[in-house]
Amino acid sequence: MTEKLSKEDGALLLELARENILCELGKKNDNLTVLKTKVSTRVLKENRGTFVSLHKKGGLRGCIGNIEPVKTILQGVMDNAKHAAFNDSRFSPLSYKELENTTIEVSILTPPKKLDYTDADDLMAKIRPGIDGVIIKKHYHSATFLPQVWEQLKNPRAFLDQLCMKAGLSQEEWESGDLSVSTYQVQLFEENQ
């Protein structure tokens, strides 16, 4: 079982994400260094998948992450905060003025597990809306939706349709039964809005 982070750990990660973005915007201060020294828990030094999402006025403003546990939680959150703010190809780089009205969300992922299913109905029955993040793969196409996406796409059919389109596949590709599907869960931390 993957260990959960405390609320204090989550608050620290949110602060580090914001400070790292400020640092990239040229607003250098000692707060980032001070915050890093507070990272002493084993959990924050553990390698895990992480995502950082930025929201502005309720809409997505950037989201970057890594599913696989290739970095420590600390390094993953710091890197993904910077990339979500400045390198998400769907958005222009975040400005200092925008950051004031932008809230940060950090997702800490459990390791993905392959989901075995027999057909489209079985797949829809096995994914858990609001709980599972879903990864699909077919040849060189792949995509994921974090569990938070269920808030906008509550219907499993619509969720899978949009996920296939995100992967560059036809909307109904999941119905063919030949996608590789994995699921994961997240522990979510959000700044107060």
N, C-alpha and C positions, 0 to 999 in steps of 0.2 A: 504494500500500500504506500502510495506517495504521501509524504508528510505535508500537512497543511501549514501555510504561513499564518502568523498571528496578524491581528489588525495593525499592530505597531510596525511589523515588517512591511505590510502593504502601504501604510502611510509613508514610511521611509522610501519605498520604491517610487511612489508618486512624486515625492519631493525631489528625489534624484533625477527622475525623468524631466521634470520642469526645469530644474537647475541646469541639466545638460543641454537642453534646448536654449536656455538663456545664454549659456556659455558659447554655444555655436553662433548666436546672434551678436556676439562681441560684448556681452554684458558680463565680463569676468569678475568674479568675486571669490572669496574664500569659502563660501557656503558649500560648494560642491566638495571641496576637500574635507571639510568638517563632517558632512553627511557620510562620505565614504568611510571615515574612521568609525562611524557608528555601526557599520556592517560587520557584525561579529558572529551572528548566528550561523550555524552549520547549513541551515536551509537556504540562506541567501547565497552561499558559496557552492551549492549543489548545481550540477548541470541539468537544466530543464528547458523545455520549449517555452518561449515567451512571445507575446504580442503587445504592442502599444498602439492604442487607437486614440485619435484626437477628434473631438466633437466641437462644432461651433453652431450655436443656435439650434441644437437638436439634430443637426445633420453631420454626417461623416466629413472630416477634414483631412484625414490621413490615417492609414493603418498599415503597419509593417510588422512582420514577426518571423520567427522560425519555429516550425513544428517540432523538429528533431532537437534533442538536448545537446546542442553543439557548443553552448556557452553556459557560463554560470548565470544564475538568475540575475545577479547584479549587472554583469556585463551585457547580457541579452537585453535587459530593460533599458540600459543607458544607450546602447547602439540603436535599438529599435525606436526609441523616442526620437533620436536625431534623424533617423531615416524616415520615420512617419512625418516629421515636420518639414523635411527638406528634399526627400528623394522618392516620395510616392508619385509615380508618373501620372496619376489621375488628377493631381492638384499642383498648383504653383507653390513654390517654397513659402513657408509660413513667415509672416513679417512679425516684428516685435509688437506692433500695434494689435495685430490679430491675436497674439498669444494671450493678451489680457482677457479676451472673450472666448478662449478655448479651454475646454476641460479635457483632462487626460484620464485614460482608462488603461489599466494594466491587467493582462490576463496571463496567469501562470498555468501551463498545460500539464496534464498527465501524459504519460507516454501513449502514443496511438496504438490501438489494437485492431487487427484485421477483423472485419465483420463478414462472416460467412452467411450467404443467403442463396436461396434457390431461384427466385424470380422477383419481379417488381413488387408484387403484393407482399412477399416475405420481407423484402428490403424495407418497405414502408412500415411494416409491423415491428421491425427490429430497431429502427432508429427512434430515439426518444426526444421528441420536441421539447425545447427549452433546457435540455440536459446535455445532449451530445453535440460536439463539434464534429463535422463530417469532412473527410478527405476522399476525393474520387480521383482515380487514375485510369487512363486508357492510352496505351502507347506513350507518346511524349506529352500528352495532355494531362494536366492535373490542376486541381483547385481545392480550396477549403473554405468553409464558412465556420466562424466561431459560433458557439452556442447562442451568443447574443443576437445573432441574425434571426433566430426564431421569433424575436419580438416583432420584426417586420414581415416575416414570411411564416405565419403560424401553420399553414397547411403543408404537410409533408410533400405532397405532389409539387406545389409551387416552389418549395425550398429546393427540391432535387432538380426541378426544371432550371431554376436560376443558377444553381451550382454547376450544372452541365454547361450552360451558356458561358459562365465565368471561365470555365476550363477550355472554351473554344470548341465545344462539341455541340451537336444538335440538342435542342431543348429536351427531347424525349429519349436521349441516349441511355439514361439510367433504366429505362423500361426493357432494354434488350437483354439485360442480365449479365453482360460481360465486362462490367466495370469492376476494378479493384476498389473496395470501399473499406475505410478505416474510421474509427471513431475515437474521440478523446473528450475529456471534460476539462473545465477551467475553474480556477479560483480567481474571482474577479475583484479588483479594487478600483474604485472611482473617486475622483475628486468631487467635493460637494459643488453642486451647480447653483 
